[in-house]
Amino acid sequence: MIIKTIFSGFGGQGVLVMGVSLAHSGMSKGLHVTYLPAYGAEMRGGTANCTVAVADEEIASPVASEPNYLVVMNSPSLFTFQNKVTSGGTIFLNSSIINDRPNRRDVKVVCVPCSDMAQELGNIRVANIIMMGAFIKVSGVVTPEIYLNSLESIMGSRKKALAELNKKAFSAGFDYVKIN
Amino acid sequence: MNKVLMSGNYVIGEAAIRAGCRFYAGYPITPQNELTEYMAEHIRSVEGGVFLQSESEIAAINMIAGASAAGLRVMTSSSSPGISLKQEGISSMAACELPGIIVNIMRGGPGLGNIRPSQGDYFQATRGGGHGDYRTIVLAPGSGQELADLTMTAFDLADKYRNPVMILADGMMGQMMEPIVFKKPKPRVYSKKFMLQGAGNGKSKFIRGLLLDPIDSEEHNWKLARKYAVISISEPRYELYNIDDAEMIIVAYGTAARIAKGAIKRLRGSGINIGLFRPITLWPFPELQLRELAAKVKKYLVFEMSTGQMLDDVRLALQGYADIKFHGRPGGAVPTPAELANVIAKIYKRNY
């Protein structure tokens, strides 16, 4: 089993945190993981993306030729990456700010209005964690418990209020998507 | 053992501090800045640890030469253009037989190039880079765990042979995060007689690379050459992957070897059986070990993120023994495993 995911969006949307938290929780579960950020002249408002591989065997390449999952937080990301997704894969998209839909028929699409939901929770910055709630529910890569533990250890225990908000955000995303 | 998720640049820093590195000097350059950042934050929290952001790369290499002469375990790091600037100092350290670690997190070149991962500095690293008859031990890690292990090994080798050691990785290795277990470093073995820490009442000591008498200088060169001969017999390291029943073997190192492994896995189902020979030491290059393989396998494909540099060493090892093909992506381009698998399949089918 090897699962590759690309997370992509604007710099500042917490795209890299999504990737690191997934990689960390995969490691906590005892799996092999790699996390590869796109680095360079990235900045707030620019583009940011990262690739996470989670596997039960040694991971050869951290690069994803055909990711199983694609998580897009803004429109440019959708157009950049949608054609890479493997047939039968899933695209998660932030439907609050992405009006377009993937032009592919062979992938599943999960729409989560995570920016709007974050604003309802009182903090736009947790949109990424809401999306992770949906992602963990649909992908089942790790359990919600493992994910939340990893998230807390990445964020550090300095900000208790933030940890509570993250948990709420995660639950909101987790409950939003229905699995049939 | 506790696993931690860390990016490659941080891993090198942490492994170096654990291995007893107590002096680091460096000057910022992407994509290795996180290593300098890590050393700035952490080396000072160990007793005697010194971090210095130097005014230039040239200053940094000369600072570590000085601290090494005084007996400390030392390291500097940079990326391709910055490593070019350090060459005079590396030559000088080799001449003076000063141990020290130079980390090169390669980026696209030549010139300022770009900041994407590349492998264009193979010649510079393995052929010495600076002037004069000298060699630098070059280690090429292929994973986060190997970055940790080989950084510790680098310090041991530097002390053992009293020679600079280069860790040659690239932007992808530096930026990628993987789970790491830090092993216990070996205790340092390095004689006090090589350290300039004051002569006391004894004879005065000095270290120098300037030997004006050509006969003295020649003798010094042969002494170094004998040392390099020992290293080239004792220290070659390599990894074999999927070699049994392989009909063709890819030769690749570092990030390129990771991509090659991905391509090999993809091809498994299609009846194309490919193996991988991954040099871990680039100098000394595992020449004899590669040649041994040629008794069984006759087709080789060298894959590098360059226009073909390690290719020369593979030719020295295999020319006349086997058929050698090359595929390269220079200048900061990184192929996907799928792309490389297509290239391999084409070459494989043309061959048979």
Chai-1 contact restraints between the chains, C-beta under 6 A:
chainA,res_idxA,chainB,res_idxB,connection_type,confidence,min_distance_angstrom,max_distance_angstrom,comment,restraint_id
A,H24,B,L5,contact,1.0,0.0,6.0,A-B,restraint_1
A,M27,B,K3,contact,1.0,0.0,6.0,A-B,restraint_2
A,M27,B,L5,contact,1.0,0.0,6.0,A-B,restraint_3
A,M27,B,P179,contact,1.0,0.0,6.0,A-B,restraint_4
A,T34,B,M176,contact,1.0,0.0,6.0,A-B,restraint_5
A,T34,B,E178,contact,1.0,0.0,6.0,A-B,restraint_6
A,Y35,B,M177,contact,1.0,0.0,6.0,A-B,restraint_7
A,L36,B,M176,contact,1.0,0.0,6.0,A-B,restraint_8
A,P37,B,Q175,contact,1.0,0.0,6.0,A-B,restraint_9
A,Y39,B,P31,contact,1.0,0.0,6.0,A-B,restraint_10
A,Y39,B,Q175,contact,1.0,0.0,6.0,A-B,restraint_11
A,G40,B,I115,contact,1.0,0.0,6.0,A-B,restraint_12
A,A60,B,R258,contact,1.0,0.0,6.0,A-B,restraint_13
A,A60,B,K261,contact,1.0,0.0,6.0,A-B,restraint_14
A,A60,B,G262,contact,1.0,0.0,6.0,A-B,restraint_15
A,A60,B,K265,contact,1.0,0.0,6.0,A-B,restraint_16
A,S61,B,R258,contact,1.0,0.0,6.0,A-B,restraint_17
A,S61,B,I259,contact,1.0,0.0,6.0,A-B,restraint_18
A,S61,B,G262,contact,1.0,0.0,6.0,A-B,restraint_19
A,S61,B,P337,contact,1.0,0.0,6.0,A-B,restraint_20
A,P62,B,M176,contact,1.0,0.0,6.0,A-B,restraint_21
A,V63,B,T336,contact,1.0,0.0,6.0,A-B,restraint_22
A,S65,B,T336,contact,1.0,0.0,6.0,A-B,restraint_23
A,S65,B,P337,contact,1.0,0.0,6.0,A-B,restraint_24
A,S65,B,A338,contact,1.0,0.0,6.0,A-B,restraint_25
